[in-house]
Amino acid sequence: MKVTYICDCCGVTIDNLEDPRLNEEKLGINTLTPEEREDIIKYDDNNGLIIYSLCDQCGEEMGFDDSRLEYIKPPELH
Ligand SMILES: [Zn+2]
């Protein structure tokens, strides 16, 4: 599964993931409502799944911090 994270605020590519282990649960998108999915998830033939999120800088500027997960972050693949 190929996933690209793009900052919804400044448009920068946050992360590119390509891993067969990835699934909706790992990405944290399985709990989204249909409306939220429509809002932040797109599908592109070249880039695979595109998830609109916030880069660290924009997240900081908007007052999010690590303790409040209010946007979808790329999963840690270890
Ligand atoms: Zn940004």
N, CA, C, O and the ligand as a Tripos MOL2 file, in Angstrom:
@<TRIPOS>MOLECULE
protein
  313   311    79     0     0
PROTEIN
NO_CHARGES

@<TRIPOS>ATOM
      1 N           0.8500   -1.1860    0.0000 N.3       1 MET1
      2 CA          0.0000    0.0000    0.0000 C.3       1 MET1
      3 C           0.8900    1.2420    0.0000 C.2       1 MET1
      4 O           1.8550    1.3410    0.7580 O.2       1 MET1
      5 N           0.5420    2.1680   -0.8580 N.am      2 LYS2
      6 CA          1.3280    3.3800   -1.0080 C.3       2 LYS2
      7 C           0.5180    4.5560   -0.4490 C.2       2 LYS2
      8 O          -0.6450    4.7550   -0.8010 O.2       2 LYS2
      9 N           1.1520    5.3130    0.4110 N.am      3 VAL3
     10 CA          0.4520    6.4150    1.0500 C.3       3 VAL3
     11 C           1.3020    7.6710    1.0100 C.2       3 VAL3
     12 O           2.4980    7.6230    1.3000 O.2       3 VAL3
     13 N           0.7000    8.7850    0.6560 N.am      4 THR4
     14 CA          1.3850   10.0660    0.6720 C.3       4 THR4
     15 C           0.6490   11.0040    1.6160 C.2       4 THR4
     16 O          -0.5680   11.1710    1.5340 O.2       4 THR4
     17 N           1.4180   11.6110    2.5150 N.am      5 TYR5
     18 CA          0.8320   12.6050    3.4250 C.3       5 TYR5
     19 C           1.1760   13.9920    2.9280 C.2       5 TYR5
     20 O           2.3380   14.3020    2.6670 O.2       5 TYR5
     21 N           0.1580   14.8210    2.8010 N.am      6 ILE6
     22 CA          0.3700   16.1820    2.3340 C.3       6 ILE6
     23 C          -0.1910   17.1580    3.3650 C.2       6 ILE6
     24 O          -1.2570   16.9320    3.9380 O.2       6 ILE6
     25 N           0.5490   18.2480    3.5900 N.am      7 CYS7
     26 CA          0.0610   19.2560    4.5290 C.3       7 CYS7
     27 C          -1.0870   20.0320    3.8970 C.2       7 CYS7
     28 O          -0.9480   20.6080    2.8180 O.2       7 CYS7
     29 N          -2.2020   20.0370    4.5760 N.am      8 ASP8
     30 CA         -3.4030   20.6840    4.0780 C.3       8 ASP8
     31 C          -3.2590   22.2070    4.1290 C.2       8 ASP8
     32 O          -4.0080   22.9410    3.4850 O.2       8 ASP8
     33 N          -2.2860   22.6560    4.9050 N.am      9 CYS9
     34 CA         -2.1160   24.0880    5.1290 C.3       9 CYS9
     35 C          -1.1360   24.6990    4.1300 C.2       9 CYS9
     36 O          -1.4630   25.6860    3.4710 O.2       9 CYS9
     37 N           0.0690   24.1210    4.0080 N.am     10 CYS10
     38 CA          1.0820   24.7150    3.1390 C.3      10 CYS10
     39 C           1.3790   23.8580    1.9130 C.2      10 CYS10
     40 O           2.1250   24.2910    1.0350 O.2      10 CYS10
     41 N           0.8190   22.6630    1.8290 N.am     11 GLY11
     42 CA          0.9440   21.8410    0.6360 C.3      11 GLY11
     43 C           2.2190   21.0300    0.5350 C.2      11 GLY11
     44 O           2.4510   20.3620   -0.4730 O.2      11 GLY11
     45 N           3.0440   21.0790    1.5620 N.am     12 VAL12
     46 CA          4.2940   20.3330    1.5300 C.3      12 VAL12
     47 C           4.0070   18.8280    1.6850 C.2      12 VAL12
     48 O           3.0500   18.4370    2.3530 O.2      12 VAL12
     49 N           4.8460   17.9970    1.0590 N.am     13 THR13
     50 CA          4.7150   16.5530    1.2550 C.3      13 THR13
     51 C           5.3520   16.1870    2.5830 C.2      13 THR13
     52 O           6.5520   16.3760    2.7800 O.2      13 THR13
     53 N           4.5530   15.6700    3.4780 N.am     14 ILE14
     54 CA          5.0490   15.3580    4.8150 C.3      14 ILE14
     55 C           5.7800   14.0260    4.8240 C.2      14 ILE14
     56 O           6.8400   13.8920    5.4350 O.2      14 ILE14
     57 N           5.2100   13.0490    4.1460 N.am     15 ASP15
     58 CA          5.7850   11.7240    4.2020 C.3      15 ASP15
     59 C           5.2770   10.8720    3.0450 C.2      15 ASP15
     60 O           4.1580   11.0430    2.5610 O.2      15 ASP15
     61 N           6.1210    9.9670    2.6290 N.am     16 ASN16
     62 CA          5.7540    8.9960    1.6110 C.3      16 ASN16
     63 C           5.9710    7.6060    2.1820 C.2      16 ASN16
     64 O           7.0840    7.2630    2.5820 O.2      16 ASN16
     65 N           4.9420    6.8240    2.2210 N.am     17 LEU17
     66 CA          5.0920    5.4890    2.7670 C.3      17 LEU17
     67 C           4.7060    4.4660    1.7250 C.2      17 LEU17
     68 O           3.7160    4.6230    1.0110 O.2      17 LEU17
     69 N           5.5000    3.4200    1.6480 N.am     18 GLU18
     70 CA          5.1000    2.3090    0.8030 C.3      18 GLU18
     71 C           5.4650    1.0480    1.5480 C.2      18 GLU18
     72 O           6.6390    0.6950    1.6560 O.2      18 GLU18
     73 N           4.4740    0.3810    2.0520 N.am     19 ASP19
     74 CA          4.7170   -0.7830    2.8780 C.3      19 ASP19
     75 C           3.5080   -1.7060    2.7890 C.2      19 ASP19
     76 O           2.3710   -1.2770    2.9860 O.2      19 ASP19
     77 N           3.7630   -2.9740    2.4910 N.am     20 PRO20
     78 CA          2.6370   -3.9110    2.3720 C.3      20 PRO20
     79 C           1.9080   -4.1400    3.6870 C.2      20 PRO20
     80 O           0.7850   -4.6440    3.6980 O.2      20 PRO20
     81 N           2.5430   -3.7710    4.7950 N.am     21 ARG21
     82 CA          1.8870   -3.9790    6.0890 C.3      21 ARG21
     83 C           0.8620   -2.9050    6.4060 C.2      21 ARG21
     84 O           0.0580   -3.0420    7.3280 O.2      21 ARG21
     85 N           0.9050   -1.8280    5.6200 N.am     22 LEU22
     86 CA         -0.0010   -0.7240    5.9140 C.3      22 LEU22
     87 C          -1.4530   -1.1050    5.6530 C.2      22 LEU22
     88 O          -1.7780   -1.7270    4.6420 O.2      22 LEU22
     89 N          -2.2920   -0.7280    6.5580 N.am     23 ASN23
     90 CA         -3.7230   -0.8700    6.3360 C.3      23 ASN23
     91 C          -4.4240    0.3020    7.0350 C.2      23 ASN23
     92 O          -3.7780    1.1160    7.6960 O.2      23 ASN23
     93 N          -5.7150    0.3760    6.8850 N.am     24 GLU24
     94 CA         -6.4400    1.5310    7.4180 C.3      24 GLU24
     95 C          -6.2830    1.6650    8.9220 C.2      24 GLU24
     96 O          -6.2620    2.7690    9.4660 O.2      24 GLU24
     97 N          -6.1740    0.5240    9.5820 N.am     25 GLU25
     98 CA         -6.0500    0.5500   11.0260 C.3      25 GLU25
     99 C          -4.7080    1.1480   11.4450 C.2      25 GLU25
    100 O          -4.6300    1.9720   12.3560 O.2      25 GLU25
    101 N          -3.6440    0.7070   10.7460 N.am     26 LYS26
    102 CA         -2.3020    1.2240   11.0290 C.3      26 LYS26
    103 C          -2.2300    2.7210   10.7710 C.2      26 LYS26
    104 O          -1.5590    3.4580   11.4930 O.2      26 LYS26
    105 N          -2.9240    3.1530    9.7450 N.am     27 LEU27
    106 CA         -2.8940    4.5610    9.3820 C.3      27 LEU27
    107 C          -3.7730    5.4050   10.2890 C.2      27 LEU27
    108 O          -3.6900    6.6340   10.2900 O.2      27 LEU27
    109 N          -4.6140    4.7340   11.0580 N.am     28 GLY28
    110 CA         -5.4930    5.4610   11.9670 C.3      28 GLY28
    111 C          -6.6720    6.1080   11.2740 C.2      28 GLY28
    112 O          -7.2840    7.0340   11.8060 O.2      28 GLY28
    113 N          -6.9920    5.6190   10.0810 N.am     29 ILE29
    114 CA         -8.1010    6.2370    9.3590 C.3      29 ILE29
    115 C          -9.3650    5.3810    9.3900 C.2      29 ILE29
    116 O         -10.3910    5.7540    8.8220 O.2      29 ILE29
    117 N          -9.2810    4.2320   10.0580 N.am     30 ASN30
    118 CA        -10.4420    3.3530   10.0990 C.3      30 ASN30
    119 C         -11.5370    3.8670   11.0350 C.2      30 ASN30
    120 O         -12.6760    3.4030   10.9910 O.2      30 ASN30
    121 N         -11.1730    4.8260   11.8750 N.am     31 THR31
    122 CA        -12.1550    5.3350   12.8320 C.3      31 THR31
    123 C         -12.8090    6.6280   12.3630 C.2      31 THR31
    124 O         -13.6710    7.1860   13.0430 O.2      31 THR31
    125 N         -12.3880    7.0960   11.1930 N.am     32 LEU32
    126 CA        -12.9460    8.3560   10.6990 C.3      32 LEU32
    127 C         -14.3880    8.1750   10.2400 C.2      32 LEU32
    128 O         -14.7810    7.1020    9.7830 O.2      32 LEU32
    129 N         -15.1560    9.2320   10.3690 N.am     33 THR33
    130 CA        -16.5140    9.1970    9.8380 C.3      33 THR33
    131 C         -16.4370    9.3370    8.3140 C.2      33 THR33
    132 O         -15.4330    9.8160    7.7870 O.2      33 THR33
    133 N         -17.4890    8.9230    7.6080 N.am     34 PRO34
    134 CA        -17.4890    9.0620    6.1410 C.3      34 PRO34
    135 C         -17.2300   10.4960    5.6990 C.2      34 PRO34
    136 O         -16.5740   10.7220    4.6820 O.2      34 PRO34
    137 N         -17.7310   11.4490    6.4410 N.am     35 GLU35
    138 CA        -17.5110   12.8580    6.0940 C.3      35 GLU35
    139 C         -16.0410   13.2310    6.2350 C.2      35 GLU35
    140 O         -15.4730   13.9160    5.3850 O.2      35 GLU35
    141 N         -15.4360   12.7650    7.3280 N.am     36 GLU36
    142 CA        -14.0180   13.0560    7.5470 C.3      36 GLU36
    143 C         -13.1610   12.4030    6.4740 C.2      36 GLU36
    144 O         -12.2050   12.9940    5.9720 O.2      36 GLU36
    145 N         -13.5220   11.1720    6.1350 N.am     37 ARG37
    146 CA        -12.7500   10.4730    5.0920 C.3      37 ARG37
    147 C         -12.7900   11.2480    3.7840 C.2      37 ARG37
    148 O         -11.7700   11.4240    3.1170 O.2      37 ARG37
    149 N         -13.9720   11.7020    3.4330 N.am     38 GLU38
    150 CA        -14.1320   12.4310    2.1890 C.3      38 GLU38
    151 C         -13.2850   13.7000    2.2030 C.2      38 GLU38
    152 O         -12.7660   14.1360    1.1750 O.2      38 GLU38
    153 N         -13.1640   14.2660    3.3700 N.am     39 ASP39
    154 CA        -12.4450   15.5130    3.5450 C.3      39 ASP39
    155 C         -10.9330   15.3450    3.4370 C.2      39 ASP39
    156 O         -10.2670   16.1790    2.8230 O.2      39 ASP39
    157 N         -10.3910   14.3070    4.0080 N.am     40 ILE40
    158 CA         -8.9310   14.2370    4.1350 C.3      40 ILE40
    159 C          -8.2860   13.1230    3.3120 C.2      40 ILE40
    160 O          -7.0620   13.0930    3.1780 O.2      40 ILE40
    161 N          -9.0850   12.2080    2.7590 N.am     41 ILE41
    162 CA         -8.4800   11.1150    2.0150 C.3      41 ILE41
    163 C          -8.8610   11.1880    0.5450 C.2      41 ILE41
    164 O         -10.0340   11.2590    0.1810 O.2      41 ILE41
    165 N          -7.8170   11.1670   -0.2900 N.am     42 LYS42
    166 CA         -8.0610   11.1320   -1.7310 C.3      42 LYS42
    167 C          -7.2840    9.9530   -2.3080 C.2      42 LYS42
    168 O          -6.3550    9.4480   -1.6780 O.2      42 LYS42
    169 N          -7.6650    9.5180   -3.5030 N.am     43 TYR43
    170 CA         -6.8980    8.4700   -4.1370 C.3      43 TYR43
    171 C          -6.3640    8.9590   -5.4630 C.2      43 TYR43
    172 O          -7.0880    9.5470   -6.2660 O.2      43 TYR43
    173 N          -5.0760    8.7040   -5.6820 N.am     44 ASP44
    174 CA         -4.4050    9.1630   -6.8880 C.3      44 ASP44
    175 C          -3.6410    7.9900   -7.4930 C.2      44 ASP44
    176 O          -2.9540    7.2570   -6.7820 O.2      44 ASP44
    177 N          -3.7630    7.8180   -8.8020 N.am     45 ASP45
    178 CA         -3.1170    6.6700   -9.4460 C.3      45 ASP45
    179 C          -1.6100    6.6510   -9.2480 C.2      45 ASP45
    180 O          -1.0170    5.5820   -9.1040 O.2      45 ASP45
    181 N          -0.9850    7.8230   -9.2400 N.am     46 ASN46
    182 CA          0.4670    7.8810   -9.1050 C.3      46 ASN46
    183 C           0.9250    7.7900   -7.6570 C.2      46 ASN46
    184 O           1.9140    7.1270   -7.3440 O.2      46 ASN46
    185 N           0.2030    8.4550   -6.7930 N.am     47 ASN47
    186 CA          0.6590    8.5750   -5.4150 C.3      47 ASN47
    187 C          -0.0570    7.6490   -4.4390 C.2      47 ASN47
    188 O           0.2500    7.6450   -3.2470 O.2      47 ASN47
    189 N          -0.9990    6.8730   -4.9320 N.am     48 GLY48
    190 CA         -1.7260    5.9910   -4.0360 C.3      48 GLY48
    191 C          -2.6930    6.7790   -3.1840 C.2      48 GLY48
    192 O          -3.3340    7.7230   -3.6480 O.2      48 GLY48
    193 N          -2.7860    6.3810   -1.9420 N.am     49 LEU49
    194 CA         -3.6670    7.0580   -1.0110 C.3      49 LEU49
    195 C          -3.0420    8.3940   -0.6130 C.2      49 LEU49
    196 O          -1.8700    8.4480   -0.2390 O.2      49 LEU49
    197 N          -3.8120    9.4490   -0.6920 N.am     50 ILE50
    198 CA         -3.3040   10.7470   -0.2680 C.3      50 ILE50
    199 C          -4.0750   11.1770    0.9670 C.2      50 ILE50
    200 O          -5.3030   11.2640    0.9590 O.2      50 ILE50
    201 N          -3.3290   11.4430    2.0240 N.am     51 ILE51
    202 CA         -3.9680   11.8430    3.2690 C.3      51 ILE51
    203 C          -3.5640   13.2740    3.5790 C.2      51 ILE51
    204 O          -2.3810   13.5900    3.6990 O.2      51 ILE51
    205 N          -4.5520   14.1200    3.7060 N.am     52 TYR52
    206 CA         -4.2720   15.5150    4.0320 C.3      52 TYR52
    207 C          -4.1620   15.6650    5.5320 C.2      52 TYR52
    208 O          -5.0890   15.3620    6.2830 O.2      52 TYR52
    209 N          -3.0040   16.1390    5.9450 N.am     53 SER53
    210 CA         -2.7130   16.2720    7.3620 C.3      53 SER53
    211 C          -2.1030   17.6460    7.5900 C.2      53 SER53
    212 O          -2.3610   18.5770    6.8270 O.2      53 SER53
    213 N          -1.3000   17.7750    8.6300 N.am     54 LEU54
    214 CA         -0.5770   19.0230    8.8710 C.3      54 LEU54
    215 C           0.8800   18.6970    9.1280 C.2      54 LEU54
    216 O           1.1900   17.7570    9.8600 O.2      54 LEU54
    217 N           1.7780   19.4720    8.5290 N.am     55 CYS55
    218 CA          3.1860   19.2710    8.8340 C.3      55 CYS55
    219 C           3.4560   19.8020   10.2380 C.2      55 CYS55
    220 O           2.6260   20.5040   10.8140 O.2      55 CYS55
    221 N           4.6160   19.4640   10.7800 N.am     56 ASP56
    222 CA          4.9250   19.8660   12.1520 C.3      56 ASP56
    223 C           4.8380   21.3670   12.3460 C.2      56 ASP56
    224 O           4.3280   21.8620   13.3510 O.2      56 ASP56
    225 N           5.3580   22.0830   11.3400 N.am     57 GLN57
    226 CA          5.3910   23.5320   11.4650 C.3      57 GLN57
    227 C           3.9870   24.1270   11.5260 C.2      57 GLN57
    228 O           3.6850   24.9450   12.3950 O.2      57 GLN57
    229 N           3.1330   23.7060   10.5950 N.am     58 CYS58
    230 CA          1.7700   24.2200   10.5840 C.3      58 CYS58
    231 C           1.0060   23.7550   11.8140 C.2      58 CYS58
    232 O           0.1990   24.4960   12.3750 O.2      58 CYS58
    233 N           1.2710   22.5160   12.2270 N.am     59 GLY59
    234 CA          0.6210   21.9980   13.4270 C.3      59 GLY59
    235 C           0.9530   22.8530   14.6240 C.2      59 GLY59
    236 O           0.0930   23.1430   15.4550 O.2      59 GLY59
    237 N           2.2100   23.2550   14.7070 N.am     60 GLU60
    238 CA          2.6510   24.0900   15.8080 C.3      60 GLU60
    239 C           1.9970   25.4690   15.7440 C.2      60 GLU60
    240 O           1.5180   26.0080   16.7420 O.2      60 GLU60
    241 N           1.9960   26.0110   14.5330 N.am     61 GLU61
    242 CA          1.4210   27.3400   14.3630 C.3      61 GLU61
    243 C          -0.0580   27.3590   14.7050 C.2      61 GLU61
    244 O          -0.5830   28.3650   15.1820 O.2      61 GLU61
    245 N          -0.7250   26.2420   14.4590 N.am     62 MET62
    246 CA         -2.1450   26.1820   14.7320 C.3      62 MET62
    247 C          -2.4410   25.7520   16.1580 C.2      62 MET62
    248 O          -3.5970   25.6010   16.5510 O.2      62 MET62
    249 N          -1.3750   25.5560   16.9240 N.am     63 GLY63
    250 CA         -1.5540   25.3030   18.3420 C.3      63 GLY63
    251 C          -1.7420   23.8450   18.7210 C.2      63 GLY63
    252 O          -2.1030   23.5350   19.8560 O.2      63 GLY63
    253 N          -1.4940   22.9380   17.7620 N.am     64 PHE64
    254 CA         -1.5450   21.5320   18.1240 C.3      64 PHE64
    255 C          -0.2240   21.1530   18.7780 C.2      64 PHE64
    256 O           0.8230   21.6980   18.4290 O.2      64 PHE64
    257 N          -0.2670   20.2520   19.6930 N.am     65 ASP65
    258 CA          0.9900   19.7110   20.1890 C.3      65 ASP65
    259 C           0.8730   18.1960   20.2470 C.2      65 ASP65
    260 O          -0.1870   17.6300   19.9800 O.2      65 ASP65
    261 N           1.9820   17.5480   20.6000 N.am     66 ASP66
    262 CA          2.0230   16.0940   20.5080 C.3      66 ASP66
    263 C           1.0230   15.3870   21.4110 C.2      66 ASP66
    264 O           0.6740   14.2300   21.1770 O.2      66 ASP66
    265 N           0.5630   16.0910   22.4450 N.am     67 SER67
    266 CA         -0.3460   15.4330   23.3670 C.3      67 SER67
    267 C          -1.7760   15.4090   22.8360 C.2      67 SER67
    268 O          -2.6280   14.6800   23.3440 O.2      67 SER67
    269 N          -2.0230   16.2110   21.8160 N.am     68 ARG68
    270 CA         -3.3830   16.2530   21.2670 C.3      68 ARG68
    271 C          -3.3590   15.8340   19.8100 C.2      68 ARG68
    272 O          -2.9920   16.6120   18.9300 O.2      68 ARG68
    273 N          -3.7490   14.6150   19.5730 N.am     69 LEU69
    274 CA         -3.7010   14.0980   18.2210 C.3      69 LEU69
    275 C          -4.9810   14.4810   17.4860 C.2      69 LEU69
    276 O          -5.9300   13.7000   17.4250 O.2      69 LEU69
    277 N          -4.9960   15.6410   16.9510 N.am     70 GLU70
    278 CA         -6.2090   16.0790   16.2810 C.3      70 GLU70
    279 C          -6.0540   16.0460   14.7720 C.2      70 GLU70
    280 O          -6.9550   16.4560   14.0400 O.2      70 GLU70
    281 N          -4.9390   15.5710   14.3180 N.am     71 TYR71
    282 CA         -4.8030   15.3180   12.8940 C.3      71 TYR71
    283 C          -4.0390   14.0180   12.6940 C.2      71 TYR71
    284 O          -3.3470   13.5420   13.5930 O.2      71 TYR71
    285 N          -4.1750   13.4640   11.5210 N.am     72 ILE72
    286 CA         -3.6270   12.1430   11.2470 C.3      72 ILE72
    287 C          -2.1300   12.2320   11.0030 C.2      72 ILE72
    288 O          -1.6680   12.9500   10.1160 O.2      72 ILE72
    289 N          -1.3860   11.4920   11.8040 N.am     73 LYS73
    290 CA          0.0580   11.4770   11.6100 C.3      73 LYS73
    291 C           0.4900   10.1550   10.9880 C.2      73 LYS73
    292 O          -0.1400    9.1180   11.1950 O.2      73 LYS73
    293 N           1.5810   10.2130   10.2170 N.am     74 PRO74
    294 CA          2.0890    8.9500    9.6710 C.3      74 PRO74
    295 C           2.4270    7.9810   10.7990 C.2      74 PRO74
    296 O           2.9500    8.3900   11.8360 O.2      74 PRO74
    297 N           2.1320    6.7060   10.6010 N.am     75 PRO75
    298 CA          2.4240    5.7130   11.6480 C.3      75 PRO75
    299 C           3.9200    5.4440   11.7550 C.2      75 PRO75
    300 O           4.6630    5.6330   10.7930 O.2      75 PRO75
    301 N           4.3490    5.0050   12.9200 N.am     76 GLU76
    302 CA          5.7330    4.5910   13.0890 C.3      76 GLU76
    303 C           5.8510    3.1520   12.6260 C.2      76 GLU76
    304 O           5.1730    2.2650   13.1450 O.2      76 GLU76
    305 N           6.7160    2.9240   11.6470 N.am     77 LEU77
    306 CA          6.8680    1.5610   11.1330 C.3      77 LEU77
    307 C           8.1620    0.9530   11.6280 C.2      77 LEU77
    308 O           9.1930    1.0340   10.9610 O.2      77 LEU77
    309 N           8.1050    0.3450   12.7990 N.am     78 HIS78
    310 CA          9.3080   -0.2980   13.3020 C.3      78 HIS78
    311 C           9.0270   -1.7430   13.6790 C.2      78 HIS78
    312 O           9.9300   -2.4510   14.1270 O.2      78 HIS78
    313 ZN          2.3990   22.7980    6.5030 Zn       79 ZN79
@<TRIPOS>BOND
     1     1     2 1
     2     2     3 1
     3     3     4 2
     4     3     5 am
     5     5     6 1
     6     6     7 1
     7     7     8 2
     8     7     9 am
     9     9    10 1
    10    10    11 1
    11    11    12 2
    12    11    13 am
    13    13    14 1
    14    14    15 1
    15    15    16 2
    16    15    17 am
    17    17    18 1
    18    18    19 1
    19    19    20 2
    20    19    21 am
    21    21    22 1
    22    22    23 1
    23    23    24 2
    24    23    25 am
    25    25    26 1
    26    26    27 1
    27    27    28 2
    28    27    29 am
    29    29    30 1
    30    30    31 1
    31    31    32 2
    32    31    33 am
    33    33    34 1
    34    34    35 1
    35    35    36 2
    36    35    37 am
    37    37    38 1
    38    38    39 1
    39    39    40 2
    40    39    41 am
    41    41    42 1
    42    42    43 1
    43    43    44 2
    44    43    45 am
    45    45    46 1
    46    46    47 1
    47    47    48 2
    48    47    49 am
    49    49    50 1
    50    50    51 1
    51    51    52 2
    52    51    53 am
    53    53    54 1
    54    54    55 1
    55    55    56 2
    56    55    57 am
    57    57    58 1
    58    58    59 1
    59    59    60 2
    60    59    61 am
    61    61    62 1
    62    62    63 1
    63    63    64 2
    64    63    65 am
    65    65    66 1
    66    66    67 1
    67    67    68 2
    68    67    69 am
    69    69    70 1
    70    70    71 1
    71    71    72 2
    72    71    73 am
    73    73    74 1
    74    74    75 1
    75    75    76 2
    76    75    77 am
    77    77    78 1
    78    78    79 1
    79    79    80 2
    80    79    81 am
    81    81    82 1
    82    82    83 1
    83    83    84 2
    84    83    85 am
    85    85    86 1
    86    86    87 1
    87    87    88 2
    88    87    89 am
    89    89    90 1
    90    90    91 1
    91    91    92 2
    92    91    93 am
    93    93    94 1
    94    94    95 1
    95    95    96 2
    96    95    97 am
    97    97    98 1
    98    98    99 1
    99    99   100 2
   100    99   101 am
   101   101   102 1
   102   102   103 1
   103   103   104 2
   104   103   105 am
   105   105   106 1
   106   106   107 1
   107   107   108 2
   108   107   109 am
   109   109   110 1
   110   110   111 1
   111   111   112 2
   112   111   113 am
   113   113   114 1
   114   114   115 1
   115   115   116 2
   116   115   117 am
   117   117   118 1
   118   118   119 1
   119   119   120 2
   120   119   121 am
   121   121   122 1
   122   122   123 1
   123   123   124 2
   124   123   125 am
   125   125   126 1
   126   126   127 1
   127   127   128 2
   128   127   129 am
   129   129   130 1
   130   130   131 1
   131   131   132 2
   132   131   133 am
   133   133   134 1
   134   134   135 1
   135   135   136 2
   136   135   137 am
   137   137   138 1
   138   138   139 1
   139   139   140 2
   140   139   141 am
   141   141   142 1
   142   142   143 1
   143   143   144 2
   144   143   145 am
   145   145   146 1
   146   146   147 1
   147   147   148 2
   148   147   149 am
   149   149   150 1
   150   150   151 1
   151   151   152 2
   152   151   153 am
   153   153   154 1
   154   154   155 1
   155   155   156 2
   156   155   157 am
   157   157   158 1
   158   158   159 1
   159   159   160 2
   160   159   161 am
   161   161   162 1
   162   162   163 1
   163   163   164 2
   164   163   165 am
   165   165   166 1
   166   166   167 1
   167   167   168 2
   168   167   169 am
   169   169   170 1
   170   170   171 1
   171   171   172 2
   172   171   173 am
   173   173   174 1
   174   174   175 1
   175   175   176 2
   176   175   177 am
   177   177   178 1
   178   178   179 1
   179   179   180 2
   180   179   181 am
   181   181   182 1
   182   182   183 1
   183   183   184 2
   184   183   185 am
   185   185   186 1
   186   186   187 1
   187   187   188 2
   188   187   189 am
   189   189   190 1
   190   190   191 1
   191   191   192 2
   192   191   193 am
   193   193   194 1
   194   194   195 1
   195   195   196 2
   196   195   197 am
   197   197   198 1
   198   198   199 1
   199   199   200 2
   200   199   201 am
   201   201   202 1
   202   202   203 1
   203   203   204 2
   204   203   205 am
   205   205   206 1
   206   206   207 1
   207   207   208 2
   208   207   209 am
   209   209   210 1
   210   210   211 1
   211   211   212 2
   212   211   213 am
   213   213   214 1
   214   214   215 1
   215   215   216 2
   216   215   217 am
   217   217   218 1
   218   218   219 1
   219   219   220 2
   220   219   221 am
   221   221   222 1
   222   222   223 1
   223   223   224 2
   224   223   225 am
   225   225   226 1
   226   226   227 1
   227   227   228 2
   228   227   229 am
   229   229   230 1
   230   230   231 1
   231   231   232 2
   232   231   233 am
   233   233   234 1
   234   234   235 1
   235   235   236 2
   236   235   237 am
   237   237   238 1
   238   238   239 1
   239   239   240 2
   240   239   241 am
   241   241   242 1
   242   242   243 1
   243   243   244 2
   244   243   245 am
   245   245   246 1
   246   246   247 1
   247   247   248 2
   248   247   249 am
   249   249   250 1
   250   250   251 1
   251   251   252 2
   252   251   253 am
   253   253   254 1
   254   254   255 1
   255   255   256 2
   256   255   257 am
   257   257   258 1
   258   258   259 1
   259   259   260 2
   260   259   261 am
   261   261   262 1
   262   262   263 1
   263   263   264 2
   264   263   265 am
   265   265   266 1
   266   266   267 1
   267   267   268 2
   268   267   269 am
   269   269   270 1
   270   270   271 1
   271   271   272 2
   272   271   273 am
   273   273   274 1
   274   274   275 1
   275   275   276 2
   276   275   277 am
   277   277   278 1
   278   278   279 1
   279   279   280 2
   280   279   281 am
   281   281   282 1
   282   282   283 1
   283   283   284 2
   284   283   285 am
   285   285   286 1
   286   286   287 1
   287   287   288 2
   288   287   289 am
   289   289   290 1
   290   290   291 1
   291   291   292 2
   292   291   293 am
   293   293   294 1
   294   294   295 1
   295   295   296 2
   296   295   297 am
   297   297   298 1
   298   298   299 1
   299   299   300 2
   300   299   301 am
   301   301   302 1
   302   302   303 1
   303   303   304 2
   304   303   305 am
   305   305   306 1
   306   306   307 1
   307   307   308 2
   308   307   309 am
   309   309   310 1
   310   310   311 1
   311   311   312 2
@<TRIPOS>SUBSTRUCTURE
     1 MET1         2 RESIDUE 1 A MET
     2 LYS2         6 RESIDUE 1 A LYS
     3 VAL3        10 RESIDUE 1 A VAL
     4 THR4        14 RESIDUE 1 A THR
     5 TYR5        18 RESIDUE 1 A TYR
     6 ILE6        22 RESIDUE 1 A ILE
     7 CYS7        26 RESIDUE 1 A CYS
     8 ASP8        30 RESIDUE 1 A ASP
     9 CYS9        34 RESIDUE 1 A CYS
    10 CYS10       38 RESIDUE 1 A CYS
    11 GLY11       42 RESIDUE 1 A GLY
    12 VAL12       46 RESIDUE 1 A VAL
    13 THR13       50 RESIDUE 1 A THR
    14 ILE14       54 RESIDUE 1 A ILE
    15 ASP15       58 RESIDUE 1 A ASP
    16 ASN16       62 RESIDUE 1 A ASN
    17 LEU17       66 RESIDUE 1 A LEU
    18 GLU18       70 RESIDUE 1 A GLU
    19 ASP19       74 RESIDUE 1 A ASP
    20 PRO20       78 RESIDUE 1 A PRO
    21 ARG21       82 RESIDUE 1 A ARG
    22 LEU22       86 RESIDUE 1 A LEU
    23 ASN23       90 RESIDUE 1 A ASN
    24 GLU24       94 RESIDUE 1 A GLU
    25 GLU25       98 RESIDUE 1 A GLU
    26 LYS26      102 RESIDUE 1 A LYS
    27 LEU27      106 RESIDUE 1 A LEU
    28 GLY28      110 RESIDUE 1 A GLY
    29 ILE29      114 RESIDUE 1 A ILE
    30 ASN30      118 RESIDUE 1 A ASN
    31 THR31      122 RESIDUE 1 A THR
    32 LEU32      126 RESIDUE 1 A LEU
    33 THR33      130 RESIDUE 1 A THR
    34 PRO34      134 RESIDUE 1 A PRO
    35 GLU35      138 RESIDUE 1 A GLU
    36 GLU36      142 RESIDUE 1 A GLU
    37 ARG37      146 RESIDUE 1 A ARG
    38 GLU38      150 RESIDUE 1 A GLU
    39 ASP39      154 RESIDUE 1 A ASP
    40 ILE40      158 RESIDUE 1 A ILE
    41 ILE41      162 RESIDUE 1 A ILE
    42 LYS42      166 RESIDUE 1 A LYS
    43 TYR43      170 RESIDUE 1 A TYR
    44 ASP44      174 RESIDUE 1 A ASP
    45 ASP45      178 RESIDUE 1 A ASP
    46 ASN46      182 RESIDUE 1 A ASN
    47 ASN47      186 RESIDUE 1 A ASN
    48 GLY48      190 RESIDUE 1 A GLY
    49 LEU49      194 RESIDUE 1 A LEU
    50 ILE50      198 RESIDUE 1 A ILE
    51 ILE51      202 RESIDUE 1 A ILE
    52 TYR52      206 RESIDUE 1 A TYR
    53 SER53      210 RESIDUE 1 A SER
    54 LEU54      214 RESIDUE 1 A LEU
    55 CYS55      218 RESIDUE 1 A CYS
    56 ASP56      222 RESIDUE 1 A ASP
    57 GLN57      226 RESIDUE 1 A GLN
    58 CYS58      230 RESIDUE 1 A CYS
    59 GLY59      234 RESIDUE 1 A GLY
    60 GLU60      238 RESIDUE 1 A GLU
    61 GLU61      242 RESIDUE 1 A GLU
    62 MET62      246 RESIDUE 1 A MET
    63 GLY63      250 RESIDUE 1 A GLY
    64 PHE64      254 RESIDUE 1 A PHE
    65 ASP65      258 RESIDUE 1 A ASP
    66 ASP66      262 RESIDUE 1 A ASP
    67 SER67      266 RESIDUE 1 A SER
    68 ARG68      270 RESIDUE 1 A ARG
    69 LEU69      274 RESIDUE 1 A LEU
    70 GLU70      278 RESIDUE 1 A GLU
    71 TYR71      282 RESIDUE 1 A TYR
    72 ILE72      286 RESIDUE 1 A ILE
    73 LYS73      290 RESIDUE 1 A LYS
    74 PRO74      294 RESIDUE 1 A PRO
    75 PRO75      298 RESIDUE 1 A PRO
    76 GLU76      302 RESIDUE 1 A GLU
    77 LEU77      306 RESIDUE 1 A LEU
    78 HIS78      310 RESIDUE 1 A HIS
    79 ZN79       313 GROUP 0 **** ****
